[in-house]
Amino acid sequence: MADTYVDDVKLTKFCTEVFVRLGVPRKDAHITSEVLVASDLRGIPSHGVARLMRYVDGIRAGTILPKVKPKILKESSTTAAIDAKHGLGQPAGFFGMNLAIKKAKRSGVGFVTVRNSNHYGIAGYYSMMALKNNLIGISMTNSAPLAVPTFGRASMIGTNPISVVAPAAKQRPYVLDMATTVVPRGKLEVLNRLGRPLPLGWAVDERGVPTTDTARVLDNMGKAAGGGVLPLGGAGEDLSGHKGYGMSLMVDMFSGALAGTDFGPWVKTKKKDGSKGFINVGHFFGALKIDNFIPLRRFKGIMDEMLGGLKGSNKAKGEKRIFIHGEKEFEKYDLYKKKGVPLQDKVVAALKGASKELGIPYNIKK
């Protein structure tokens, strides 16, 4: 199947109109669409517009409220706790990270929690907002229970991504954006759309046994029938899967427990008492003013030395390059801005379906 290349600006406008037709205020619709397209532009299709219909379905089902605004519940000079009021995760994340940035610029640091939210897209979108202000940025979120704990066979914790970014001078910024599992659910969905098996070691079946059956794992996840993706490092302790498990739990501590929202197996619409409710995702954002620790110019110079030294170090046999986190995504961004964003056939079909159903012109080709 050949990818279709589309214009990122037109794609953002199209997705914005989809959300507007569903009652989302235009500003929030644009933010949400921008986050989705940013993922595709950075070569992360698992979190891009392929997820558009999930948000559409959530709004229609009433599990995502389209018109609510985030509310500050508690605030100090350096911290804030926000209630997203069950709205889209992207506007809530944008609001929360902006608040962390404002506090860091004034007071040196800013930390913000968000409760009662929904999936917010790629964690790196929010941490990278700090780069425009020469700050270190932090973004993390919990998610629906899709991962099994080390030595377990039931999905008890989310893929729980974390992103940390820092500016440099001549080098590209350091942008860590990673799930705390071997892979996020979205990569399984990409392979499923392509009809491909999972690499062995990504996930386990309902018995806790490693499997390559993509559809089976996704079906089990959907039905909460057991199994799921593995913590970063894989099964057991030999390859340090327990460390990935610990990192995932750390993210849930900040994004779930500290945010005062649901955690672990309860980040889903079916709650502890068996009732149906909102998914209640939680986020955590942070920003640090570098000048409060070390002069910004010196820090950037050190980052250049650190990153450049790694890239220039001796390569393994047969390897031509050593990459810095975020570097591949920056290069994909530069390429796709010129060539267009590649979309799989099934994603294009879904967008055309939404175009026809909602009466929105489909004119997004590059």
N, C-alpha and C positions, 0 to 999 in steps of 0.2 A: 504494500500500500504506500503510495507516494503522499508526502505531506503537501498541504496547501499553504502557501505563504500569503499572509495577510498583513495589512498596514496596522501598526500598533495604535496609532491615533484613532483611526476609524474603528478599530476593534473596541477601544475604550469607550468611544461614543456610543457604539451599538449596545454594549453591556450596560452603560449608564441608562439608556432608554428602556432597556428591559426592566431595570430596577424601578425607574420612575413610573412605568406602567403598573407596577405592583404596589404603588403608594409610597415608595421611599423618597424622601426629599432629595432634590437634585444634587445638593452638595454631598450628602451621604452616599448617594448613588455613584457619584463620580469617584469619591475616595475608594469605595469598595471595588469599583471597576479598575481603577488605577493599580490597586494592590494585586488584583488577579492578573492583569496584563504584565505588570512588573515581574511577576514570577515567570511567565512565558518568555519574556525578553531576556531573563537571566538564565534561561535554559533549564527551568524547573517546571515542566509541564504538569507534574503531579499536583501542583497547587495553583495552576493557572485557570484559564477560562473553562477548562474541562470540568471544573467544579461549579460552574455557573448555575446549572439546573438544580444542584443540591440546595443552594440558597433560595432559588425560586420555589422549590418544593417546601422548604422550611417556612417561608413566608406564607404560602398557601395553606399549609397545615396548621399555622398559628403557633409554631414553636420558635419562630423568629418574628419579632414585632417590628414593622417597617418604619414607624414614625416617632419612636421614643428618642429621647436625648439622654446622654450620660449625666449622672448627678454626683457631685462631690459630697460624700458623706462625712468625711473627717479630713482635716488638713492642718499641716504645720508649715514652717518655713522650708522644710526639706522633704516632707512626705505628704501623701494624700491617698485616701481610699475612695474608689469610685464605684458606683453601681451603674452597670450598662443597661439595666432594666430590660434585659432579654432582647436587645436589639442586635443588629448586625455587628460582628466582631471588629470589622475594619474601622468604622467610624469611632467605635469605643477605643480601639487601639491607638488610632491617630490622636484622639483627644488625650489619652493617658500619657503617651510618649511626649507630646507637646508640653504637657504640664510638667513632666519630669525635666525636660530641657529648660523650661523657664526657671524652675527652682534651682537647677544646677548653675545657670548663668548668674543668678542672684546670690546664692548661698554656697556654691561649690559642689553640692551634690543634690540629686533629686531622685526619690524612689516613690513609685506609684503602683498600687494594686488596683485591679479591676475585677469585680465579681458579677455574676449573673450575665455573662456574655455568651458569645457563640464563636465558632471557628473564625480566626482572624487572618488566615492566609499565611504567607511566609514570615517567619519571625524576623528575618533580616531587613524587611522593609522598614520596620519601626526603629531598630537599632541604628540603621543607616541614616535616619533623620538627624541623628546627633552630629554626623560628619559636617553638615553645613555650618555648624556652630563650633567646630574644632573641639568637640567633646568626645569622650568615650561613651559608647551607647550599649545598653543591655536590654534584651527583650526575651521573654520566655512565656510559655503558656502550657497549661495542662490540656488534656484532650480526652475524647471518649476512650474507654478501656479496650485497647487493641493488642496490648503486649502482655506476655506471660512473665511472671517473676522467675528468677533463677530457681530451677528445680520444680517449677510449677507447670500446670497444664491448662489453667484458666486465665483468661484475659482479666487482669486486675488493675492495670495502670495504662496510661496513655503513651503515645510516642513522644510526647512532652519535649518539644524542641527548645533549644536555647541558642541565642545569637549574641555575640559580643563583637563590637567593632572599635577600631582605633585609627586615627589619621596618621599619615606619614607625610614626608616632604616631597621627594621625587618618586618614591615608590607608590604603587597603588595602596589604598587603605587596606588594613587587615580586616577581613569580614568573615568571621566564623558564623555559620548558620547551619545547624545540624539537629537532626532528631537524636534522641538518646536511645533509640532502638537501631537495629542493623539498618533498617529502612523505614520510611513513613508508609502509611497505608496507601497513599497516592501512587507510589511506585508499583505496588501490587495491582492497582487499578489500571495503570498504564499497560502493564504486561497482559492483563486480562483482556483489555480492548484489542491487543495485538494477537491474542490467542497463544501466548508463550508461557512456558513453565517457569516457576521460580528457581533461582539458583539454590542449591541445597545449602541450608544454613541460615536462610532468611526467616523461616517460620516453622511452626510445628502444627500438627493436626490436633484433633480433639483428645488424643491419647498422650499428647506431649512429645510425639515422635516427629523428628524433622521430615518435611515433605516438600515436594516440588509442585504440588497440585494447586495452582493459583486459584481456580474457581472454588475449590473445596475450602481453602483457607478463608476467602472472602465470604463465602456462604456461612461458614461457621461463625465468623465475626458478626455477620448480620443477625444471626439467630441466637447469639451468645451461647453457642453449643460447645464451646471449649476450643483450646488452641489459640493461635495468634502469632504475631511477629515476635522476634526474640530481642532481648536487650542488646545494646551495642556490645560487641564482643562475641555474641552467639550463645549457644547452649552451654550450661555448666560453668565451671570456674577455670578450666584449663586455658581458655583464651580470654579470660577476664570478663565474661558476661555479667558477673556479679557487680562489676564496676559500672557498667552501663545501667544496670538495674538501680544501683545507688544514685546515679546521676538523674535518672528519671524520677526517682522518689524525691530528690532534692528540688527539682522543678515543681513537683506537686506540692511540696512544703511551702514554697514561695507563692505559687500561683493559685493553689487551692486553700491550704490551711491558713496562711497569712492573709489571703484575700477574703477569707470568710465565706467561701463558696464551696461547691461540691468538689470531691476529690476521688482519685482512684476509680473504683468500679461504679461510682454513683454519678459520674459525669455522663449522663445519658437521660433520656426522657422518662424511663421507668425508674422510679425512686424506691427508697428502702422499704416503704410501707406498701409497695405494689401499685401505687397510684401513678398516673401519667402527669408529667410536668415539663418544665423547660430544662434544657440540657445543662445550663449553669456552668459554662466554661469560665476559668479564671486566668488572668494575665498578670505579669509583673514586668515593670519597666524601670530602667535606671539610667542616669546620666551623671557623668563626673567631669568637673572642670579641671583640665590638666594643669592650668596655671596655679591651682591651689596646692599642687604637689611638686611640680617642677616646671620651669619655664617652657612654654609651648614649643618654641623654636628648638630647644634642646631635645625635648621629647621626640619631636618629629625627626630630628637628626639621628637619634638613637634607633628609632623605628626603621629608618632607612638602612642603617648599618646592620640591624638585626635581620630584616627581611632580605636585603641584598646579599648578606653573608650566607643565608640559607640557600638562596637561589643559585649562588655562585659556587657552592660547595660541590665536592666530588659526587658524580652520579653513579648509580648502580649500573652494572654491565647491561648494555642494550638500551639504557634510558637516556633521553636527550634533555630532559627538563625536570627541575624540582619546582613545584608550584607552591604558592602561598594561598591560604584560604581566601576565597572570593575572587581570585585571579581568573579562573576559568569562566566564572559568571560575568565578570566585567568584559571579557573577550566575546562571550556569546552576545552580550548586550550590544556591543559595537557592531557585530555582524548582523544581528537581527534588526537593528535600527535601519540598516542599509538594505538588507535582502528581504526583510519581512519576517513576521513571527510564524514559525511552522506549526500547523495544527493537524492532528490526525483526522482521518476520514470520519470516524464516529463523532468526534468533537464538532466538526463542520456540520454534520447531519443534525446534531442537537441544536446548534445555533440557527440553522435554517428552519428547523421545526419551531423554535421560539419566535423567529421572524414572522413566519406564517401565522402562528397562533395569536401573536400580540399585535400584528399589523405594523411591524417595524421594518423598514427597507433594509435588505441585506446587501450592503455595498462596502465590503471590507477588504477586498483583494488589493494586493500591493500594486 
